[in-house]
Amino acid sequence: MKMWKKASAACLAGASLLVSQAAPAVTDMPGGPAVRQLNLAEPVTKIAEQIHWLNWMMLIICTVIFVCVFGVMFYSVFKHRKSKGAKPASFHESITVEVVWTVVPFLIVIAMALPATKTVVAMKDTTNSDITIKATGYQWKWGYDYLKGEGEGISFVSTLTTPREQINNEAPKGNTYLMEVDNEMVVPVNKKIRVVTTANDVIHAWMIPAFGVKQDAIPGFVRDTWFKAEKIGVYRGQCAELCGKEHAFMPIVVRVVSDADYTKWVDGKKKEMAAKADDPNKTWTLDEMKARGEKVYLANCAVCHQPNGKGGGPFPALDGSKIVNGPDAGQMHILLEGKGAMPVWKHLSDTELAAVMTFTRNNWGNHTGEVIQPRDFAGARTGKFPEGGGAAGAGEPKADDKAAGKQASLAGNRVAG
């Protein structure tokens, strides 16, 4: 008995400790799911409202059918059981019954199909849009290009910003855990937004429950959908197609603002893009490229190759890699064309590609001393890869590409570290 009491006391003490150290109560996510949510997300578009109505209509019809069918079945079993002396009827067919159980289900199906078809047709009507935005799925982030309407020319990448400490359970989780990004898609309220979807590597899916939108993004194909948000606010979704090991880490956040605020955002975004635009003819130093490349690497490459360059699973180590320490052309080709599990990175700018390549060739145990310049990738995109490997000596030109007809020397394109 004493041992039992001691064990009980220990359990109670442990439970008290867990309660005292418990994380703060979970609250509704702004623009996302609510605590104990049973219904669909609150609709903010006409299509989402129709989906809600269809959901409840179908549920009610199916519930009524279920109650009627099983009610009659259980009543018949109970009322006409053998113990009460019930005798089975003796007949083979009934024209009336045949007609009833054919016509009634047909009418029910028609009643369900007509409004559903109307909604599906409306979902596919992307004509007369005010703004067109291309959403490109990458492993594992979203790229947005404003193609038409106010904001045309704006382009950015939207990446998860949840700290890795929260993902690794080393810090308390925030209210928008795994549903927060660095660059939100911004659109004006009460405007028809056409979203053109495609993908860079594997199949993704662009989904915002509050908009009633889910559209696959397929490599090599262009699909489209649309929404018209009627309420200002922030709305969250996720990639809805299993796309690899970081599938859970590519959220979608759309901020709906007033017309005036949208115009301000467009002006500010264009100024920001102009300020960040790189001079393609600038010759970068090794330190400049390494600093820039580290940011590009952590944002795009570290998730697979790890921050320490040791790799993992199907993703090889970059530290000591023969590719990274080998000829320039080999690594450039992989960055631009992909290889195996390595996706294509053509969407990065020439400066970003040159920076991350310089960083990997001069970090960890790699010390090639090379500085890859944006001009090198500008040429590589057209198939003019540099010859050989290793850094050119200071002021020493690379060999001319004779096969291409004595192209200009790449002397200024690479600076010795």
N, C-alpha and C positions, 0 to 999 in steps of 0.2 A: 504493500500500500504506500509506503514511504517513497519507494522508487517511482511509483505512478504519479504521486503528488509532485515530485521533483521534475519529472518529465513534463507534466502539465504546466508547471511554473515556467520551465524553460521555453516551451512552445509559446506561451502567452507573452513572455519577454521578447522573444524573437518577432512575434507578430506586431507588438507595440513598436519595436525598432523599425520594422518595415513601414508601418503607417507613418511614423514620425519623419522618415526619410523619403516618403512618397513624393513623386513629382506633382507639380501644381495640377489642379483639375483641368481636364481637357475642355476646351470651349469650341464653339462653332468657328469654322474657318471662313474668313471673309471671302465671299465669292466662290466658296468651295462647299464640301459636305458639312452637314450639321451633326451634332451629337445625337445619337439614337434616331437618325433620319431613316424613315421607312418609305417615304414617297420619292418620286423623281425630284431632281433639282428644281428649284423655283424657276419657272420660265420667265424669260425677259424678251422673247421674240414670239411672233404669231405662230411660227412653225412649232416651237417648243410647246405653246399652249395647245395646239392641235394634237401633238403627241401625247400630252397629258390627258386630253379628253378621250383620245382613242384608247389609251391604256386603261382608263377606268371603264369605258364602255365595253371593251373586250372582257375585262375582268368580271363585270356584272353579268354579261351574257353567259360567260362560261360558268359562273357560279350558279345562275338560275338553272342552266342545263344540268349541272352536276346534282343539284338538289332534287330536281324533277326526276331524273333518271334513277338515281340511287334511292330516292324516296319511294318511287313505284316499285323498285326491285325489292327493297327491304319490307315494304308493306305486303307485297305478294308472298314473299317467303314466310312472313310471320302469320298472315291471315289464312293462307292456304297450305299450312303445314300438314304433314301426314298424320300427326298425333291428334289433329282435330277432325280427321276423317275426310279430308279434302280429296276429291277425285279429279285427276287431270282431264282437261277437255280433250276431245277427240276431233281435230280438224287439221287439214293440211295447208290450206292457204286462205288468205282473205284479201281480195282486191282493195278493199277500203284501207286495211292496214298498210299494204304495199304502197298505196298512193300517199298516205299520210306520212310515213317515215321516209319517203323520197322528197316530197314537196316541202315539208317543214324544214328539214336541214338545208335544202337548197335556198329557201328564202332567208334563213339565218345567215348563211354564208354570203349572200348578196348584200344583206344589211350590214355585214361587217366589212366587206370588200370595197363597197362604194366610197365611204368616207376615207378609208385607208389609202385607196388609189388616188383620191383627190389630194391628199396630203403628200404622198410620194411624188406626184407630178409637180406640185408646188415646190418641193424641196430641190428639184432638179432644174427649176427655172432660174438660171443665172443671168438672164438678159436685163438690160437697162440698169446695170449697177453704177453706183456713184464712184466707187473706188475699187480697184483691183489689186490684190496683194498675192504674191507668190509665196507659198510656205514650202520650204524644202527640208525634208527630214535628213538628219545626219546621225551617225553613231557618235555621241548621243546628245543632240541638241537640235534646235530649229533655226533655220535661216529665213529671213523675211525680206522681200524686195517689193516695194511699192511701184507697181507698173503703170497705173492709170489713175487719173483724178488728182485731187489735192494731195500733195506729198510725193508725187511721182519722182523717182530718182533716189528716194531714201532706201537704204539697205543696211541691215545689221544682223548679227547672230544673237540668239537668245539662249543663254546657258543657265543651268541650275546654280543657285547661290547658297543652298543649304550647306553649312560648314561640315567638313568631313568628320569633325569631332562628334556632331550630332548623329551622323550616319553610323559611326562606330560605337554609339552609346557611351561616349566619353564626356558628354555634356547634355544638359536638359534640352529637350526638343522644343522648337518654337511652334507658334500657332499655325504657321504655314509650312510646316516640315515637308520637304520634297515637292512643294508646290509654289516655289518662289524663284524668280529669274532676275538676271541683271538687266535685261532689256525687254520690256513688255511691248507687245503689239498695241498700238494706240489707234483708236478709230473714233469718229464722231457719232453721236447718238442720232437715231432716226435716219440713218443713211444705209443704203443697200451696199453691203461689202461682199464682193466676190473674192473667194479664196481659191487660188489655183494651187493644187498640191502635186508635188513630185518628190523624189528621194535621190540621194546621192549614192546609196550603198545597198540597203535592204528595204523591205517593205515596212513603212511606218503608217500611222493613222493620226490625223489631226482631229481632235475631239474636244468640244466644250459642251457639257451637259445642259447648262442653262440656256444655250442657244439652240439646242436640238440639232447639233451638227456633229457628224462623224464621217470623215472622208479618208479613204486609204491614200497613202502617198507611195507610189510605185516607181522604182527606178526605170527610166526610159519611157514612162508614160506621163501624160498630163491629165489630171482629173480636176473637177471644180465643184464647189459648193458655195453657199451664200448664207448670210444672216443679216438681220436688221434689228439691232438692239434698241429697245425702247426705254431703257432705264440706265442712267449714268451709274458707273460703278466698276469694280474689278471682278473679273470672272475667270475661273481657273479650270483647266482640264489637263489631260495627259495624253501621251502617245498610247493609242489603244490597239496596237498590233505588236505582238512579241517580236522584238528586234535585236535581241542580244543581251549580254550580261548586265548592261546598264539601262535596260528598258525602263525600269522604274524611276530613272533619274533624268527624264527629259519632259518636264512639265510644260504646259502652255498657259500663258497669262495674257489676257486681253483687257486693256483699260479703255472703257467707254467714257468719253468726255463730251463737253458741249462743243458747238461749232467754234466758238471763240477760243476755247482752250486748245482745240485741235490745231487751229491756225498757229497759235503760239508754239505748240509742240513742233509743228512742221518747220517753222522758221528756226527754232532752236536746234533741231536735229540737223538741219542742213548746215548751219554754222558750225556745229560740232564736227560733222563729217569733213567740212572744208578745213577745219583747224587740224584734224588728225590725218589729213591726206599726206602721203609721203611723196617726196620728190623722187621720181623713178631714176633720175640721173645722179642722185647723191651717192658719193662714195663713203661708206660707213667704216668706222674703225672696228677692231676686234672687240673692244670693251663695249662699244655701243650695240653691236650686233648680239653679243652674249646677253646683255641686259634685256634687250627687246625679245630675243629668242627664248629666254627663260619664261617670260610671261606667256608667250604663244604656246610653249611646251606644256606648261601647267594647265592652261585652259583647254588644250586639245589632245595632248598625247599622254599625259601622266596617268590618265584613268586606265590605260592599257599597259603601257611600258613602265609604270610606276615612277614617282618623283625621283627615285635614286637610279633610274635607268636599268634596273635589274630584270624587268619584264615579268611575265607570269602567264601560265597556261599556254595558249597558242601564240601569245605575243612575245617575241624574242627579246633578249636583253640588248640594249643599245650600248651599254658600257662594254667596251672591248669588241664590239661588233665588227665583222669584216666589211659589212656594207658601209657602216658609218666611217670606218677608217680607210675604206678603199677608194676607188675612182669616184670623182664627183658625179659623173653621168649616171652611175648606178643608183645612188641615193636620190638624185633628182627625179629619175624615171619612176622610182617607187612612190615618191611623194606626189607626183602628178598623175600617175596611172594606177596606183595601188598594187597590192600583191597579196594573194591569199586572204588572211583576215584583216590585212591593212587596207583601209578604205582610201578612196581618192580624195586628195586635198586641194583640188584645183580651185575651190571656192576661196581659199586664202589668197591674199595679195602676194605679189612678187616679193615685197619687202618682208612680209610675215614668213613666207617660205624660206627666204634666204636667211632670215634671223634664226629660225628654229633649226635649220640645217647647220648653221655656224655654231649654235649652242651645243648641239649634240656632238659635233666634231671636236669641241674644245671644252668638254665638261666631263666630270667623273674621272675615269682613267683614260679618256680620249684627249689627245693633245696634238692635233694635226697642225695647228697654227694657222689654218686657213680662215679667211674671211670671205664667205660667199656673198656676192653683191646682188641686188634686185635685178640688175641687167642680165645676170647669168640665167635667172629663171625666165625673164622675158624672152630670151633666146631659146631656152629649153622648151617653152610652150609651143614653139614653132618647129621643134625637132632639132634645133641646133645645140646639141649638148656639147659641153667642153670636152676636150680630149684628155686622156690620162687621168691621173689622180695626184693628190698632194698639192701643197701650196706653191704658187709661182713665186719666185724670188722677187724681192722688192724691185720694181721697175722692169722685171723681166717678162716679156710678152709670151703668151701661150702660142703654140704652133698654129698656123693658119689652117683652116678647114679647106684643103685643096679640092676635095670632092664636091664642095658646094661652090667652087669657083672663086678661090682666094678671098674668103670673107675677111672682114676687118678683124684685126688682132684683138684678143680679149685682155690685153695687158692691163688696162685700167679697171678691169672687172673684178680682180682678185688682189687683195693686199696681204702681204705676208704679216703674220702676227708677231 
